[in-house]
């Protein structure tokens, strides 16, 4: 459920993981993601770590990614302050996308250090995602940004 614009905006990578939620299975994604897991109903959570190039702060990266998502049809629902397990402040951008008569939920959580941008993506069909939202939030909170 990654937006191509994110790939274009961010370059480079490092390894980052988070706790796999109960009922989800972790997948070996090779170079695409540092971590990716899904459940049997298509709810997905994934982590990508990229170089902070161009060098920007949390405000820069969250705004840049928000603009790209809106341009591709994602409708913003909320912006939530989040924190990683190791204390890094982040911003979670929550969206809905209408696709083939279905409502798809997409959360993008962004954490920034001087060297890296860590993006946690979570999403799926709203009918299946919403009951698991607390599990997804807990998994995002287990992230160690480093």
Helices and strands as residue ranges (DSSP letters): H 4-9, E 24-27, E 35-39, E 44-51, H 58-71, E 75-83, E 89-99, E 102-112, E 116-125, H 126-129, G 130-132, H 133-141
